């Protein structure tokens, strides 16, 4: 049900004669959406909407039906994907009616005005973010510039293409063609000079694979690539060939020294691969490598930004902490490492801080870092653990690789902090359950990495009785953090609430068996109370806060279940 094409005169005339008509894309899109709802795509609809369709056609150079579809997609851009059934519901017609206009949908896709996901043979459409941005900002929607782009722009394009392939929005052949078109259009880039698709011996699959390795390294900071990383990109028949050629070492990427095995415990790991130093240097260049190194640095907590904080401990704990602070001073630590090596011991320095929550373990690490001039790489155990087979192991390897890179580039070795590492340090399980096997695999990798550690690792844990013996042996220095003594609690109260008298501080210390962290919670409540009321909380108010803290703590302690 297409209208006859209109002349230029007929297209312009309605716009001039009706001053109330919208004169921008979004305004005309809105009109088309309103008129098309429940229209059954009738001739009447096309007649009523002709002015608005022609406006968009003139700007975007689209067919009538492609224009209508584009309007509906824009209106539903808050959805992840819009499907054929969504279109038929909007127009109030059958799915087969929409399917007849497949060429118009393809038209939008070829113009990159929409992207199409074809998973499960159910095409779903979405508007790319750059198109929506142009619409909302009132800018022209123009084809993106592919030629004479910078290296950063090149990798941005690659990121989009590989993400679209992962989402099944493009087929492998489309991915290959677009990647090779990018290379052809940008001969000025080093990566295009080295991966010259018209003049090299690599199969096109290997060319795509090499580009994929570069993409993962630059865009995802991923330098440990497993076979499972290939699965979203390559079709099954390609995967079989890639896996076999990599394992048997006859793949040209390995032969020509572009790709190599990762190392694990000093030996090649048959399941993980990375770009060689040659590949990083020749394909990416120094500027890109410096930018990546800077991104790694951004993950670290800088020692100069850590605020000084008074911590109060019993005599024995204070002695151990002071001793550790002395050992980790840069002028002393290098000598310690040398002596460790001379005695046949690993020169990595692993410390364990254990004890009840709120006893100052984490804050002690921060103050150690501040006093010794060391940055901190914090580890979130929950983030590195993954439900996917092989992904947790990969995350751990990457973590230690990132740490090693920073150690090699730093004058003063940073601290690798495994905070609240209960899930990591617990006793390994002898079971056939797949979940437990994954946990054990994670722990085994950490144990291996601790053997090869060339720096400082500190783990904090609330564990007291469930520490795996293998971990315990690898910690050179251990400090138990107990709840503060009466004297220490009094000092903490006075330090945090200077308005307290000695007798009031002592009374609070006597009555409540709190950790330093619990006292800090009460001080925060007091600060809020002061801000809200304009007056300092009375001693009675402090006691009520203490009672509340004690009750809450008891409730938490009595709960049983999974974290």
FIZAVO-36523 format. One record per residue (C-alpha): residue in one letter; x, y, z. Coordinates in steps of 0.1 Angstrom, whole numbers, plus 5000, padded with zeros to 4 digits. Example, Ala and Ser with C-alpha at 12.3 -4.5 7.8 and 13.67 -1.06 7.14 Angstrom:
<nodes>
A512349555078 S513749895071 
</nodes>
This chain:
<nodes>
X500050005000 X502550264989 X501750614978 X502750744945 X506050944948 X505451314953 X507151594933 X509551834951 X506852104947 X504251884964 X506651794992 X507452145001 X504052294996 X502252155028 X505152255050 X504852615038 X501152645040 X500652505075 X502652705099 X501652485128 X503452185114 X506652075131 X509852165114 X512251925130 X512751545129 X511451465164 X508251675159 X507451495126 X508351155142 X505851225170 X503051295144 X503750975125 X503650775157 X500350925167 X498750875133 X500050525127 X498750375160 X496050125152 X496050245116 X496449905100 X498850085077 X495850195056 X495850435026 X494050685049 X497050685073 X499550745046 X497451035033 X497151195067 X500851145075 X502151235041 X503451585052 X505351435081 X506751135062 X507951365034 X509751585058 X511751295073 X512351145038 X513851465025 X516251475054 X517251105057 X516650995021 X514450705031 X511550525015 X508050575029 X507850255049 X511350275062 X510550625074 X507450495093 X509450215109 X512150455119 X509650675137 X508250375157 X511750255166 X512650605179 X509550625200 X510350285215 X514050355220 X513750295258 X513249925250 X516349695246 X514949565213 X511749615192 X510449305176 X508049235146 X505349155171 X505749505187 X505349665153 X502249465144 X500749545178 X501349915173 X499849925138 X497149665147 X497949425119 X499349075115 X503048985118 X503048865082 X502049205071 X505149355087 X507349085074 X506449185038 X508349505044 X511649325052 X513449525025 X512549855042 X513849725076 X517049615058 X517249965043 X517450115078 X520049865089 X522249925059 X522150305066 X523150215103 X520050395115 X519050075133 X520949765145 X519349425143 X519849135167 X519048795150 X519448555180 X516948275180 X515748375145 X513748655160 X515048985146 X515049265172 X515749625163 X517249915183 X518350275175 X522150325180 X523150565206 X524850805182 X521550835162 X519550905193 X522051155205 X521851345171 X518051345173 X517851475208 X520551745201 X518951855169 X522051755148 X522151615114 X522251235112 X525251165090 X527250855082 X530150825105 X533550905091 X535550585086 X538650725068 X541550935082 X540650855118 X542850845148 X544050535165 X541750595194 X538750635170 X539850315152 X539650125185 X536250285193 X534950155160 X536349805167 X534749805202 X531349885187 X531749615160 X532849335183 X530049435208 X527549415180 X528749075171 X528548955207 X524949075207 X524248895174 X523549225157 X525849145128 X526948825112 X530648715112 X531048805075 X529649145081 X532049185110 X535049075089 X534049305060 X533649615082 X536949545100 X538849505067 X537149825054 X538350005084 X541949885077 X541749975040 X540350325048 X543150405073 X546450315058 X548150585079 X547650375111 X550450145122 X548049865129 X546749895093 X550249885079 X551149565098 X547749395093 X547649455055 X544849225044 X545949255008 X549549165014 X550048905042 X550048535046 X547548515074 X544148375067 X541248615071 X540148435103 X543548495118 X543448865108 X540148895126 X541548705156 X544548935158 X542349245157 X540149085184 X543249035207 X544149395201 X540649505209 X540549305242 X543949445253 X543149805246 X539349835252 X538949575280 X542349585296 X542349205290 X545749045284 X544648685293 X542548545265 X540948205269 X539147995243 X535748085259 X536448445248 X536348345212 X532948185213 X530748505209 X532848615179 X533548305158 X531248045143 X531447695156 X533347565126 X535947835129 X536247775167 X537247415162 X540047515138 X541347795160 X541447575192 X543247295174 X545747525157 X546547705189 X546947395210 X549147225184 X551147555178 X550747555140 X548647875139 X550448145120 X549748405147 X551948185170 X554548095144 X555048465134 X555248575171 X552048775173 X550348555200 X551948355228 X550848135257 X550348295291 X552648175318 X551347995349 X553747895377 X556647945353 X555147715326 X553047785295 X549347765301 X547747575272 X544347735277 X545248105278 X546948335253 X548048695249 X549648945226 X553448925224 X555649225233 X556349245195 X552649265188 X552049535214 X554949745202 X554349715165 X550549715163 X549649945192 X552650175197 X554050355227 X551250605231 X548550335233 X550650135258 X551150445280 X547350515280 X546650155290 X549250175318 X547550495330 X544250325332 X545750055353 X547250315376 X543750465380 X542650145398 X545150215426 X544550415458 X547250675459 X549050695492 X549251075492 X545451095492 X545050885524 X544251095554 X546151045586 X544150875613 X544950785649 X544550415657 X544650275692 X545849925700 X547049725729 X550849725735 X551549395717 X549549485686 X551049825684 X554549675686 X553849435657 X552249715636 X555249945642 X557649665633 X555749595601 X555749965592 X559549975597 X560049665575 X557949805547 X559850135545 X561350135510 X564950165523 X564449845544 X562249645521 X564749605493 X567249455517 X564649215531 X563849095496 X567549035489 X568048835521 X564948625513 X566248545478 X569748455493 X568048205516 X566148035488 X562848195498 X560448385475 X560948755478 X557248845479 X556048965512 X552648835522 X550948955555 X547748845572 X545649065594 X542948865612 X540448925639 X536949045647 X535149305625 X535749665634 X539149615650 X541049835626 X542549585601 X541649765569 X542450115583 X545849985595 X546649885558 X545750235547 X547950395573 X550850155565 X550550265528 X550550625538 X553550605561 X555550395536 X554650585504 X552950285488 X549850285466 X547150025472 X545549795446 X542349695464 X540749355455 X536949305456 X536648935460 X532948935450 X533849115417 X536548865406 X534348565413 X532148475384 X529348225377 X530948135344 X533347845341 X536947965337 X536048335341 X537048355379 X540448195372 X540948445344 X540048745366 X542448635392 X545248595367 X544548935353 X544549085387 X548048955395 X549249045360 X548049405365 X549849405399 X553049265384 X553049535356 X552649805382 X555449665404 X557849655374 X557050015365 X557150155400 X560150265421 X558150165452 X556149845451 X552449895458 X550349685483 X547949425469 X545049435494 X542649135496 X540149295520 X537649075538 X539148765521 X537248505541 X535948345509 X539548315495 X541448195526 X539047925539 X539847555539 X539647395505 X536847145501 X537046775491 X533846735472 X532546665438 X530246965436 X531047185406 X530747505428 X533247375453 X535547275424 X535447625411 X536247765446 X539147525449 X540447625415 X540347995425 X542247925457 X544847715439 X545547995415 X545948245443 X548348005461 X550447975429 X550448355424 X551548405460 X554548175453 X555548405424 X554748725442 X557248995438 X555849265460 X553549305490 X550249135496 X548149195526 X544948995533 X542349085560 X539948835573 X537548765601 X538548395601 X540048255632 X539647875629 X539047805592 X542247925576 X543647685550 X547047555560 X548547615526 X547647985529 X548848005565 X552347885554 X552648145527 X551948445550 X555348565564 X553848805588 X550648765608 X548949005632 X545848925652 X543549215659 X541549175691 X538949395705 X540549695723 X541349685760 X539649905785 X542550155782 X542450155744 X538650195743 X538850495766 X541450655743 X539250585712 X536250755729 X538251055739 X539951085706 X536751075686 X534651275710 X536951535726 X534051695746 X533851385768 X535251405803 X537751135814 X535050975836 X532450975809 X534850815784 X535850555810 X532250485818 X531450415782 X534450195778 X533549995809 X529849955800 X530149865763 X532449605749 X532749765715 X535249745687 X536850065673 X534550035643 X531450015665 X532550325685 X533050505651 X529450415642 X528250585673 X530350885667 X528850925632 X525350915648 X526451185672 X527751395644 X524351375626 X522551455658 X524751755662 X524051875627 X520351825630 X519851985664 X522752235666 X523752105700 X526151835711 X524451505721 X524151455759 X525851155777 X522351005779 X521851035742 X525250865737 X524150575759 X520950535738 X523150525707 X525250255724 X522250045733 X521050065697 X524449965684 X524649675708 X521149545698 X521849575661 X525049395665 X523349115684 X520749075657 X523449055630 X525348795651 X522248575655 X521448555618 X522348235600 X522448195563 X524448275531 X526148605523 
</nodes>
